[in-house]
Amino acid sequence: MAANENSKDLLSVLWAGADILRGKMDANEYKNYLLGIVFYKYLSDTFLTHVYDLLNNEKPESMAEAQAAYEEVYSTEDAEELLEDIKESYHYTIEPELTYTKLAEAASKNAFQREMLKKAFNHVEQSDPIFANLFADVDLYSTRLGSGEQKQSATVAEVVKKINEADLLNHEGDVLGDAYEYLIGQFASETGKKAGEFYTPQAVSQILTRVAIQGQEDKQGLLVYDAAMGSGSLLLNARKFSHKPDYIRYFGQELSTTTYNLARMNMFLHGVDPENQTLRNADTLDADWPTDEETDFDMVLMNPPYSAKWSAAQGFLNDSRFSDYGVLAPKSKADYAFLLHGFYHLKNTGTMAIILPHGVLFRGAAEGKIRQKLIDSGAIYAVIGLPANLFYNTSIPTTIIALKKNRDGRDILFIDASQQFVKGKKQNSMSPENIDHIIELYTARQDVEKEAHLATYEEIKANDYNLNIPRYVDTFEQEEQISLSDLASEFSDISAEMDTAATDLITQMGELTAADADTKNELADLMKVLEGIL
């Protein structure tokens, strides 16, 4: 399909759409409106394009052309069979008057009412259980949109018109992922950075995925699990590095309903078959899941909330996820609770990669006991220290811990990647070269001066099971020696400059005059003082 000559870049359209809502609500709220409406447009445009392709065996030149063809066939006997075919493939259909193209047309003619979009949302949600409550966070009746039905409809109409300018089907990249990352990046200050907890930057996500998938790229039916999936971007990265991406099965859990819905949207936008996605809206630590379908996974990927609070109730000591360790992660820091949950669900042949704050490497008490148990069993395979200020929700440096089950040996690879970044004004990033270099170090699994060290179990034990990276990777840089003779010469030059400046000052002061005797005397006294000092 050719891009409409009036179509604009998705990110510039999002910025303009945000402008419409910015004065009415904060970014964490209008993000839901923008993403929900973008998603509906994507569903609608995909549907119309598929209808046109089935009818004409080619892509439409514009959405208007596709809309006209759909309206024409909708009134014929062929419509029922056509819609059944589409429903079987896509799990939803859209009536001609509810397509985004039709809604945008009504908005441009000042004939739009918010009930139109609400009806459109409801129609999709009721098409199949997999769409249930998908647009629940897009409150079209919120007083923040304006006072009264007319003003609220007018606000939504402006957003609908603006988003319609984006050519989503020809967008190079992941529509929802790009939109979400852009919104979080642009408006982090407005959201108090809190919204960033739902998104793992693509560079970090890529490292995690490449670490966990290594050696499993050719596996058909790869099982991937993220128990704190956020927007689902981490799960979906497996597609980029698997040689058989269409057969991947995704399992994920998320506590926030809003973000859970975002992950569901993300799956649809990436064309993941409903049969290949099992997503759940629940508290990962509160109760084990999954328990009655696939329970062990080839890849476990996690970027859980750092040092979150949890109940740490004594009953969890009998929970099979934690019972082998004799202690629980502390109430104030659930980091090891997330790690043990994920590790419990890892296959014996798989790899887990999790991002956590550096404190998990050296904190004592219960965390120290859990860490020792993991080290003694050979579970910890590698520790990778990432650069600071990569995430939207925290500037602290973080670490990736890679874990495996039933492996030979208890050695641990330490990588200091703290300098592998591109400096940014507000946020640091990582280049493809940075990412590749880290993966090369991980794959080689050998000592590299100031970057990597393969530590033996005895070495780690001698360090009291402390995994703090500087204990194993020496990044000390010898300062350049200073020549004392050069330093003396520099001091001499500075002294000469100061003498010249002092002489000039006294000369200029001597040229000052006064109108009366008292002032002349004061000026003379000042000159004596300056001459004594200088």
C-alpha positions as CSV (number, residue, x, y, z in Angstrom):
1,M,0.0,0.0,0.0
2,A,1.4,3.4,-0.9
3,A,1.8,5.9,1.8
4,N,-0.7,8.7,1.8
5,E,0.9,11.9,0.6
6,N,-0.5,13.6,3.7
7,S,0.6,10.9,6.1
8,K,3.1,11.9,8.8
9,D,5.7,10.2,10.9
10,L,4.1,8.3,13.8
11,L,6.2,10.1,16.4
12,S,5.5,13.6,15.2
13,V,1.8,12.7,15.2
14,L,2.0,11.4,18.7
15,W,3.6,14.6,19.8
16,A,0.8,16.6,18.3
17,G,-1.8,14.3,19.8
18,A,-0.2,14.8,23.2
19,D,-0.4,18.6,22.7
20,I,-4.2,18.3,22.5
21,L,-4.4,16.5,25.8
22,R,-1.4,17.9,27.7
23,G,-3.3,20.8,29.3
24,K,-6.2,18.5,30.4
25,M,-4.3,15.6,32.2
26,D,-0.9,14.4,33.0
27,A,1.2,12.2,30.7
28,N,0.5,9.0,32.5
29,E,-3.2,9.4,31.7
30,Y,-3.0,10.8,28.1
31,K,-0.6,8.0,27.3
32,N,-3.5,5.6,27.6
33,Y,-5.7,7.6,25.2
34,L,-3.0,7.9,22.6
35,L,-1.9,4.3,22.7
36,G,-5.5,3.0,22.8
37,I,-6.5,5.1,19.8
38,V,-3.3,4.2,17.9
39,F,-4.1,0.5,18.5
40,Y,-7.6,0.8,17.3
41,K,-6.5,2.6,14.1
42,Y,-3.9,-0.2,13.5
43,L,-6.6,-2.9,13.9
44,S,-9.0,-1.0,11.6
45,D,-6.4,-0.2,8.9
46,T,-5.2,-3.9,9.0
47,F,-8.7,-5.1,8.6
48,L,-9.6,-2.8,5.7
49,T,-6.3,-3.6,3.9
50,H,-7.0,-7.3,4.3
51,V,-10.6,-6.9,3.0
52,Y,-9.3,-5.0,-0.1
53,D,-6.6,-7.6,-0.7
54,L,-9.1,-10.5,-0.6
55,L,-11.3,-8.6,-3.1
56,N,-8.7,-7.3,-5.5
57,N,-5.6,-9.4,-4.8
58,E,-3.5,-6.2,-4.2
59,K,-2.9,-3.6,-1.6
60,P,-5.1,-0.4,-1.7
61,E,-3.6,3.0,-2.6
62,S,-5.3,4.6,0.4
63,M,-7.5,3.7,3.3
64,A,-10.3,5.7,1.6
65,E,-10.1,3.3,-1.3
66,A,-10.2,0.3,1.0
67,Q,-13.2,1.8,2.8
68,A,-15.1,2.3,-0.4
69,A,-14.5,-1.3,-1.5
70,Y,-15.6,-2.6,1.9
71,E,-18.8,-0.6,1.9
72,E,-19.6,-1.8,-1.6
73,V,-19.2,-5.5,-0.8
74,Y,-20.8,-5.2,2.7
75,S,-24.2,-4.8,1.1
76,T,-23.9,-8.0,-1.1
77,E,-24.4,-11.7,-0.4
78,D,-20.6,-12.2,-0.4
79,A,-20.2,-10.2,2.8
80,E,-21.0,-12.9,5.3
81,E,-18.5,-15.4,3.9
82,L,-15.9,-12.7,3.6
83,L,-16.3,-11.6,7.2
84,E,-16.3,-15.2,8.5
85,D,-12.9,-15.8,6.7
86,I,-11.4,-12.7,8.3
87,K,-12.9,-13.5,11.7
88,E,-11.2,-16.9,11.6
89,S,-7.8,-15.4,10.9
90,Y,-8.0,-12.2,12.9
91,H,-10.5,-13.0,15.6
92,Y,-12.4,-9.7,15.0
93,T,-14.3,-7.8,12.3
94,I,-15.3,-4.2,12.1
95,E,-18.6,-2.8,10.7
96,P,-18.2,-0.2,7.9
97,E,-19.5,2.7,10.0
98,L,-17.1,1.8,12.9
99,T,-13.8,1.7,11.0
100,Y,-11.2,4.3,12.0
101,T,-11.4,5.7,8.5
102,K,-15.1,6.4,8.9
103,L,-14.6,7.8,12.5
104,A,-11.9,10.2,11.2
105,E,-14.1,11.3,8.4
106,A,-16.9,12.1,10.8
107,A,-14.4,14.0,13.0
108,S,-13.2,16.1,10.0
109,K,-16.8,17.1,9.3
110,N,-17.6,18.0,12.9
111,A,-20.1,15.1,13.0
112,F,-18.1,12.9,15.5
113,Q,-19.6,11.8,18.8
114,R,-17.6,9.9,21.4
115,E,-20.3,7.2,21.5
116,M,-19.1,6.2,18.0
117,L,-15.6,5.4,19.2
118,K,-17.0,3.7,22.4
119,K,-19.2,1.5,20.2
120,A,-16.2,0.7,18.1
121,F,-14.1,-0.3,21.1
122,N,-17.0,-2.4,22.5
123,H,-17.4,-4.2,19.1
124,V,-13.8,-5.3,19.1
125,E,-13.8,-6.3,22.8
126,Q,-16.9,-8.5,22.2
127,S,-15.5,-10.1,19.1
128,D,-13.5,-12.7,21.0
129,P,-12.5,-13.3,24.7
130,I,-8.9,-12.5,23.8
131,F,-10.0,-8.8,23.4
132,A,-12.0,-8.6,26.6
133,N,-11.6,-5.2,28.3
134,L,-8.7,-4.3,26.0
135,F,-9.7,-0.6,25.9
136,A,-10.8,-0.3,29.6
137,D,-8.3,2.4,30.3
138,V,-9.5,4.7,27.5
139,D,-12.2,6.6,29.5
140,L,-14.2,8.5,26.9
141,Y,-16.5,9.9,29.5
142,S,-13.8,11.5,31.7
143,T,-14.4,15.0,32.8
144,R,-10.7,15.7,32.1
145,L,-11.6,15.7,28.4
146,G,-13.9,18.6,29.0
147,S,-17.1,19.6,30.8
148,G,-20.1,18.0,29.1
149,E,-20.6,15.6,26.2
150,Q,-20.0,18.2,23.5
151,K,-16.6,19.3,24.7
152,Q,-15.5,15.7,25.5
153,S,-16.5,14.6,22.0
154,A,-14.7,17.6,20.5
155,T,-11.5,16.7,22.4
156,V,-11.6,13.0,21.3
157,A,-12.4,14.1,17.7
158,E,-9.3,16.3,17.6
159,V,-7.1,13.3,18.8
160,V,-8.8,11.0,16.3
161,K,-8.1,13.4,13.4
162,K,-4.5,13.9,14.5
163,I,-3.7,10.2,14.8
164,N,-5.3,9.6,11.4
165,E,-2.4,11.4,9.9
166,A,0.0,8.6,10.8
167,D,0.6,5.8,8.2
168,L,0.8,2.9,10.7
169,L,0.9,0.1,8.2
170,N,4.1,1.5,6.5
171,H,5.8,2.4,9.8
172,E,9.2,0.9,9.9
173,G,9.5,-0.7,13.3
174,D,7.2,-1.8,16.0
175,V,4.2,0.5,16.1
176,L,3.1,0.2,19.7
177,G,6.6,-0.4,21.1
178,D,8.0,2.7,19.3
179,A,5.0,4.7,20.3
180,Y,5.3,3.7,24.0
181,E,9.0,4.2,24.1
182,Y,8.7,7.6,22.5
183,L,5.9,8.7,24.9
184,I,7.8,7.6,28.0
185,G,11.0,9.2,26.8
186,Q,9.4,12.5,25.9
187,F,7.2,12.8,28.9
188,A,9.2,11.1,31.7
189,S,9.4,14.4,33.6
190,E,5.6,14.8,33.5
191,T,5.0,11.2,34.7
192,G,7.5,11.5,37.5
193,K,9.4,8.8,35.7
194,K,7.0,6.2,37.3
195,A,5.7,5.0,33.9
196,G,9.2,3.9,32.9
197,E,8.9,0.9,35.1
198,F,6.8,-0.7,32.4
199,Y,9.4,-0.5,29.6
200,T,12.8,-2.0,29.2
201,P,15.0,0.0,26.8
202,Q,15.6,-1.9,23.6
203,A,19.4,-2.1,24.0
204,V,19.0,-3.8,27.4
205,S,16.2,-6.0,26.2
206,Q,18.4,-7.1,23.3
207,I,21.3,-8.1,25.6
208,L,19.0,-10.1,27.9
209,T,17.4,-11.9,25.0
210,R,20.7,-12.7,23.3
211,V,22.1,-14.0,26.5
212,A,19.0,-16.2,27.2
213,I,18.5,-17.5,23.7
214,Q,22.1,-18.4,23.0
215,G,22.3,-22.0,21.8
216,Q,18.5,-22.2,21.4
217,E,18.1,-20.1,18.2
218,D,17.1,-23.1,16.1
219,K,14.6,-24.6,18.5
220,Q,11.1,-25.0,17.2
221,G,8.4,-24.2,19.7
222,L,10.6,-22.1,22.0
223,L,8.9,-21.4,25.3
224,V,9.6,-17.9,26.6
225,Y,8.4,-16.6,30.0
226,D,8.4,-13.2,31.7
227,A,6.8,-13.0,35.1
228,A,6.9,-9.2,35.2
229,M,6.3,-8.5,31.5
230,G,5.3,-4.9,31.5
231,S,4.5,-3.8,28.0
232,G,5.7,-7.2,26.6
233,S,8.6,-5.8,24.7
234,L,11.1,-8.1,26.4
235,L,9.1,-11.2,25.5
236,L,8.7,-10.1,21.9
237,N,12.4,-9.6,21.4
238,A,12.8,-13.3,21.2
239,R,11.3,-13.1,17.7
240,K,14.3,-11.1,16.5
241,F,16.9,-13.7,17.4
242,S,15.0,-17.0,16.9
243,H,15.4,-18.7,13.6
244,K,11.9,-20.0,13.9
245,P,10.0,-17.0,15.3
246,D,6.5,-18.1,14.2
247,Y,6.6,-21.1,16.5
248,I,7.6,-19.3,19.7
249,R,5.1,-19.5,22.6
250,Y,4.9,-16.6,25.0
251,F,3.9,-16.7,28.7
252,G,3.7,-13.6,30.7
253,Q,2.3,-12.1,33.9
254,E,1.8,-8.5,34.9
255,L,0.4,-6.9,38.0
256,S,-0.8,-3.6,36.5
257,T,-4.1,-4.0,34.5
258,T,-3.2,-1.0,32.3
259,T,0.2,-2.4,31.4
260,Y,-1.2,-5.9,31.0
261,N,-3.6,-4.5,28.3
262,L,-0.7,-2.8,26.7
263,A,1.2,-6.1,26.5
264,R,-1.9,-7.7,24.9
265,M,-2.0,-5.0,22.3
266,N,1.7,-5.4,21.6
267,M,1.2,-9.1,20.9
268,F,-1.5,-8.4,18.4
269,L,0.6,-5.7,16.7
270,H,3.4,-8.2,16.3
271,G,1.1,-10.7,14.7
272,V,1.4,-13.3,17.4
273,D,-1.3,-16.0,17.1
274,P,-3.7,-16.0,20.1
275,E,-2.9,-19.7,20.5
276,N,0.8,-18.8,21.1
277,Q,0.3,-16.3,23.8
278,T,-0.7,-17.0,27.4
279,L,-0.8,-13.7,29.3
280,R,-2.2,-13.1,32.8
281,N,-3.1,-10.1,35.0
282,A,-2.0,-11.1,38.5
283,D,0.6,-10.7,41.3
284,T,3.6,-12.9,40.5
285,L,4.9,-13.2,44.0
286,D,1.5,-13.7,45.7
287,A,0.8,-17.1,44.1
288,D,2.8,-19.3,41.8
289,W,1.9,-19.3,38.1
290,P,1.8,-21.1,35.7
291,T,0.8,-24.3,37.5
292,D,-1.5,-26.1,35.1
293,E,-0.2,-25.7,31.6
294,E,3.4,-25.3,30.5
295,T,5.3,-24.7,33.8
296,D,9.0,-24.9,32.7
297,F,10.5,-22.6,30.0
298,D,13.5,-22.5,27.6
299,M,14.0,-18.8,28.2
300,V,13.1,-16.8,31.3
301,L,13.5,-13.1,30.9
302,M,12.7,-10.5,33.7
303,N,13.1,-6.9,34.5
304,P,11.1,-6.8,37.8
305,P,10.6,-3.6,39.9
306,Y,13.7,-3.0,41.8
307,S,13.7,-3.6,45.6
308,A,10.0,-3.8,45.7
309,K,8.1,-4.5,48.9
310,W,6.3,-7.9,49.3
311,S,4.7,-9.7,52.2
312,A,7.5,-12.3,52.8
313,A,4.9,-14.2,54.9
314,Q,6.3,-17.3,56.7
315,G,3.9,-19.5,54.7
316,F,6.1,-18.8,51.6
317,L,8.8,-21.0,53.2
318,N,6.6,-23.9,52.2
319,D,6.1,-22.6,48.7
320,S,8.1,-24.8,46.2
321,R,9.6,-21.7,44.6
322,F,11.4,-20.7,47.8
323,S,11.4,-23.7,50.1
324,D,14.9,-25.0,49.0
325,Y,16.6,-21.9,50.3
326,G,15.5,-21.9,54.0
327,V,14.9,-18.1,54.1
328,L,12.9,-15.6,52.2
329,A,13.8,-12.4,50.4
330,P,13.3,-9.5,52.9
331,K,10.0,-7.6,53.0
332,S,11.6,-4.4,51.8
333,K,13.5,-6.0,48.9
334,A,11.7,-8.6,46.7
335,D,14.6,-8.9,44.2
336,Y,15.5,-12.5,45.1
337,A,11.9,-13.4,45.3
338,F,11.5,-12.5,41.7
339,L,14.7,-14.2,40.8
340,L,13.8,-17.5,42.5
341,H,10.3,-17.5,41.0
342,G,11.8,-17.2,37.5
343,F,14.6,-19.8,38.2
344,Y,12.0,-22.2,39.5
345,H,10.3,-22.1,36.1
346,L,13.4,-22.6,34.1
347,K,14.0,-25.8,32.2
348,N,17.1,-27.8,32.9
349,T,18.3,-27.0,29.4
350,G,17.3,-23.3,29.4
351,T,18.8,-20.0,30.4
352,M,17.4,-17.2,32.6
353,A,18.5,-13.6,32.4
354,I,17.2,-11.0,34.9
355,I,18.0,-7.4,35.5
356,L,18.4,-6.3,39.2
357,P,20.2,-3.6,41.2
358,H,23.8,-4.2,42.2
359,G,22.8,-4.7,45.9
360,V,21.8,-8.3,45.2
361,L,25.5,-9.1,44.5
362,F,26.7,-8.2,47.9
363,R,23.9,-7.6,50.5
364,G,24.1,-10.0,53.5
365,A,21.5,-11.6,55.8
366,A,18.8,-13.6,54.0
367,E,19.9,-12.4,50.6
368,G,23.4,-13.5,51.4
369,K,22.2,-17.0,52.3
370,I,20.1,-17.3,49.1
371,R,23.1,-16.1,47.0
372,Q,25.4,-18.7,48.6
373,K,22.9,-21.5,47.9
374,L,22.7,-20.4,44.2
375,I,26.5,-20.2,43.9
376,D,27.1,-23.6,45.7
377,S,24.7,-25.2,43.2
378,G,26.3,-23.7,40.2
379,A,23.1,-21.8,39.2
380,I,24.8,-18.4,38.6
381,Y,26.5,-18.5,35.2
382,A,27.4,-14.8,34.6
383,V,27.1,-11.4,36.1
384,I,27.1,-8.4,33.7
385,G,27.4,-4.8,35.1
386,L,25.5,-2.3,32.9
387,P,26.1,1.4,32.5
388,A,24.2,3.9,34.7
389,N,21.3,6.0,33.5
390,L,19.9,3.6,30.8
391,F,16.4,3.3,32.3
392,Y,13.6,5.8,32.3
393,N,12.6,5.1,35.9
394,T,16.1,5.0,37.6
395,S,19.6,6.4,37.0
396,I,21.3,3.7,39.0
397,P,23.6,1.2,37.3
398,T,22.0,-2.3,37.1
399,T,23.3,-5.8,36.6
400,I,22.2,-8.7,34.5
401,I,22.4,-12.1,36.2
402,A,22.4,-15.2,33.9
403,L,21.4,-18.5,35.5
404,K,21.4,-22.1,34.4
405,K,20.4,-25.4,36.0
406,N,22.4,-28.6,36.3
407,R,25.5,-27.4,34.6
408,D,29.0,-28.7,35.0
409,G,31.1,-26.4,37.1
410,R,30.5,-23.5,39.4
411,D,32.6,-20.8,37.9
412,I,31.0,-17.4,37.2
413,L,31.9,-15.0,34.4
414,F,32.0,-11.3,35.5
415,I,31.7,-8.6,32.9
416,D,32.2,-4.9,33.6
417,A,30.2,-3.2,30.8
418,S,29.8,0.1,32.7
419,Q,31.7,2.0,30.0
420,Q,29.8,0.5,27.1
421,F,27.4,3.4,26.4
422,V,26.7,6.5,24.3
423,K,26.4,9.6,26.4
424,G,23.1,11.4,26.2
425,K,21.8,14.7,27.6
426,K,19.1,13.1,29.8
427,Q,19.5,9.4,29.1
428,N,22.4,7.2,28.1
429,S,22.0,4.7,25.4
430,M,23.9,1.8,23.9
431,S,25.1,1.4,20.3
432,P,24.9,-1.8,18.3
433,E,28.7,-2.0,18.8
434,N,28.3,-1.7,22.6
435,I,25.8,-4.5,22.6
436,D,27.8,-6.8,20.3
437,H,30.9,-6.3,22.4
438,I,29.1,-7.4,25.5
439,I,27.7,-10.5,23.8
440,E,31.2,-11.3,22.5
441,L,32.6,-11.1,26.0
442,Y,29.7,-13.3,27.3
443,T,30.3,-15.9,24.5
444,A,34.1,-16.1,24.8
445,R,33.8,-16.6,28.6
446,Q,37.5,-15.8,29.3
447,D,39.5,-13.1,30.9
448,V,39.8,-9.7,29.2
449,E,41.8,-7.1,31.0
450,K,39.6,-4.4,32.7
451,E,36.5,-6.0,31.1
452,A,35.9,-9.6,32.0
453,H,37.1,-12.3,34.4
454,L,36.1,-16.0,34.7
455,A,36.2,-16.6,38.5
456,T,36.6,-20.0,40.0
457,Y,34.3,-21.3,42.7
458,E,37.2,-21.3,45.1
459,E,37.9,-17.6,44.3
460,I,34.3,-16.7,44.9
461,K,34.1,-18.7,48.1
462,A,37.3,-16.9,49.3
463,N,35.5,-13.6,48.8
464,D,32.7,-14.8,51.2
465,Y,30.3,-15.3,48.2
466,N,30.4,-11.6,47.5
467,L,29.7,-11.1,43.8
468,N,30.5,-7.3,43.6
469,I,32.0,-6.9,40.2
470,P,35.0,-4.7,41.2
471,R,36.3,-7.6,43.3
472,Y,36.8,-9.6,40.1
473,V,37.3,-7.1,37.3
474,D,40.1,-4.6,38.0
475,T,39.2,-1.4,36.1
476,F,41.8,0.8,37.9
477,E,43.6,3.2,35.5
478,Q,47.1,4.4,36.5
479,E,47.1,8.2,36.5
480,E,49.6,9.9,34.2
481,Q,52.7,10.9,36.1
482,I,53.3,14.6,36.5
483,S,56.8,16.0,35.9
484,L,57.9,18.1,38.9
485,S,60.2,20.2,36.7
486,D,57.2,20.9,34.4
487,L,55.1,21.8,37.4
488,A,57.7,24.2,38.7
489,S,57.9,25.9,35.4
490,E,54.1,26.2,35.3
491,F,54.1,27.8,38.7
492,S,56.9,30.2,37.6
493,D,54.8,31.3,34.6
494,I,51.7,31.8,36.8
495,S,53.7,33.9,39.3
496,A,55.1,36.1,36.5
497,E,51.5,36.6,35.2
498,M,50.3,37.6,38.7
499,D,53.2,40.1,39.1
500,T,52.3,41.7,35.8
501,A,48.6,41.9,36.7
502,A,49.5,43.5,40.1
503,T,51.8,46.1,38.5
504,D,49.0,47.0,36.0
505,L,46.5,47.3,38.9
506,I,48.7,49.7,40.9
507,T,49.4,51.8,37.8
508,Q,45.7,52.1,37.1
509,M,45.0,53.0,40.7
510,G,47.7,55.7,40.6
511,E,45.8,57.4,37.8
512,L,42.7,57.9,39.9
513,T,41.9,61.4,41.1
514,A,39.7,62.9,43.9
515,A,37.7,66.1,44.2
516,D,38.4,66.8,47.9
517,A,41.2,66.4,50.4
518,D,39.6,63.6,52.4
519,T,39.0,61.4,49.4
520,K,42.7,62.0,48.3
521,N,43.9,60.9,51.7
522,E,41.7,57.8,51.6
523,L,43.0,57.0,48.1
524,A,46.6,57.4,49.2
525,D,46.0,55.0,52.2
526,L,44.4,52.4,49.9
527,M,47.4,52.6,47.5
528,K,49.8,51.9,50.5
529,V,47.8,48.9,51.5
530,L,47.7,47.5,47.9
531,E,51.5,48.1,47.4
532,G,52.1,46.2,50.7
533,I,49.9,43.3,49.6
534,L,51.0,43.1,46.0
